[in-house]
């Protein structure tokens, strides 16, 4: 999903809430679009749309609170989740804070006992993203 402005954000929320069979969600966070993530966190997904979600990819995570809350929300409300892949921003990779955030994430309650969190700190993931114009 690429959400360039508030309308794009509202469209994405509408799509997610009306997609009960959603199995894979890719979120790309651009530094100038952090407010989009904050809007996602305020939504109630508990009874609607994450039941069949199996995979989540979060690209360019910078470690701000709203991103962490979004991950917490997905983990708590996606009983079919199998894999969450987090690809941090280069800034987060260069700080010990990335490890602190990962330690926090693995402690969050999960609706799915099978959910695993993969923290990809390799440059190859970011390169594939750029080469494929954002889609892995």
C-alpha positions as CSV (number, residue, x, y, z in Angstrom):
1,X,0.0,0.0,0.0
2,X,1.2,3.5,-0.8
3,X,-0.7,6.2,1.0
4,X,0.4,9.5,-0.2
5,X,-2.1,11.8,1.5
6,X,-5.1,11.7,3.9
7,X,-7.5,10.6,1.2
8,X,-5.2,7.7,0.3
9,X,-5.2,6.8,4.0
10,X,-9.0,6.9,4.2
11,X,-9.2,4.8,1.1
12,X,-6.7,2.2,2.5
13,X,-8.7,2.0,5.8
14,X,-11.9,1.5,3.9
15,X,-10.3,-1.3,1.9
16,X,-8.8,-3.0,4.9
17,X,-12.1,-2.9,6.9
18,X,-14.0,-4.3,3.9
19,X,-11.6,-7.1,3.2
20,X,-12.3,-9.9,5.6
21,X,-10.3,-12.3,3.5
22,X,-7.2,-10.2,3.6
23,X,-4.2,-12.5,3.8
24,X,-1.1,-10.3,3.1
25,X,-0.6,-6.6,4.0
26,X,2.5,-4.6,3.0
27,X,3.0,-1.2,4.6
28,X,5.6,1.1,3.3
29,X,6.5,4.0,5.6
30,X,8.0,7.1,4.2
31,X,9.6,9.5,6.7
32,X,7.2,12.3,5.6
33,X,4.2,10.1,6.0
34,X,4.4,9.1,9.6
35,X,1.0,10.7,10.3
36,X,-0.6,8.0,8.1
37,X,0.6,5.3,10.6
38,X,-0.8,7.4,13.5
39,X,-4.2,7.3,11.8
40,X,-4.1,3.6,11.5
41,X,-3.4,3.1,15.2
42,X,-6.6,4.9,16.2
43,X,-8.8,2.4,14.3
44,X,-10.6,-0.5,15.8
45,X,-9.7,-3.7,13.9
46,X,-10.6,-6.1,16.7
47,X,-13.8,-7.6,15.2
48,X,-13.6,-6.9,11.5
49,X,-10.9,-7.6,9.2
50,X,-7.7,-9.1,10.4
51,X,-9.0,-12.6,11.0
52,X,-7.5,-14.1,7.9
53,X,-4.4,-12.0,7.7
54,X,-1.4,-14.3,7.4
55,X,1.5,-12.1,6.4
56,X,2.5,-8.5,7.2
57,X,5.6,-6.6,5.8
58,X,6.5,-3.3,7.4
59,X,9.1,-1.5,5.3
60,X,11.4,1.3,6.5
61,X,10.3,1.2,10.1
62,X,11.9,4.1,12.0
63,X,10.9,2.9,15.5
64,X,8.5,5.7,16.5
65,X,5.7,5.0,18.9
66,X,2.9,4.8,16.4
67,X,4.7,2.2,14.3
68,X,5.3,0.1,17.4
69,X,1.6,0.5,18.3
70,X,0.6,-0.6,14.8
71,X,2.6,-3.8,15.2
72,X,1.0,-4.4,18.6
73,X,-2.5,-3.8,17.1
74,X,-1.8,-6.3,14.3
75,X,-0.3,-9.0,16.6
76,X,-3.2,-8.7,19.0
77,X,-6.0,-8.8,16.4
78,X,-4.8,-11.3,13.7
79,X,-5.4,-14.8,14.9
80,X,-4.2,-16.3,11.5
81,X,-1.0,-14.4,11.4
82,X,2.0,-16.6,10.5
83,X,4.7,-14.1,9.7
84,X,5.5,-10.5,10.3
85,X,8.5,-9.2,8.5
86,X,10.0,-5.9,9.6
87,X,12.5,-4.1,7.5
88,X,14.0,-1.2,9.4
89,X,15.1,2.2,8.0
90,X,18.8,2.7,7.6
91,X,18.7,5.1,10.5
92,X,17.2,2.5,12.8
93,X,19.8,0.0,11.7
94,X,22.6,2.3,12.7
95,X,21.4,2.6,16.3
96,X,21.3,0.1,19.2
97,X,17.6,1.3,19.5
98,X,16.7,-1.2,16.8
99,X,17.6,-4.1,19.1
100,X,15.6,-2.5,22.0
101,X,12.6,-2.2,19.8
102,X,12.8,-5.8,18.6
103,X,13.0,-7.0,22.2
104,X,9.9,-5.0,22.9
105,X,8.0,-6.4,19.9
106,X,8.6,-10.0,20.7
107,X,7.0,-9.5,24.1
108,X,3.7,-8.3,22.7
109,X,0.6,-10.5,23.1
110,X,-0.3,-12.4,20.0
111,X,-3.7,-13.6,18.8
112,X,-1.9,-16.2,16.8
113,X,0.3,-18.7,18.6
114,X,2.1,-19.4,15.3
115,X,3.0,-15.7,14.6
116,X,6.7,-15.2,14.1
117,X,8.5,-11.8,13.8
118,X,11.3,-11.6,11.4
119,X,13.5,-8.5,11.7
120,X,15.4,-8.2,8.4
121,X,18.5,-6.0,8.9
122,X,20.0,-6.8,5.6
123,X,20.5,-4.3,2.8
124,X,19.3,-6.9,0.3
125,X,15.7,-6.5,1.4
126,X,15.8,-2.7,0.8
127,X,17.6,-3.2,-2.5
128,X,14.9,-5.7,-3.7
129,X,12.2,-3.2,-2.7
130,X,13.8,-0.4,-4.7
131,X,14.5,-2.6,-7.8
132,X,10.9,-3.7,-7.8
133,X,9.4,-0.2,-7.3
134,X,8.2,-1.1,-3.9
135,X,6.7,-4.5,-4.3
136,X,8.5,-7.7,-3.1
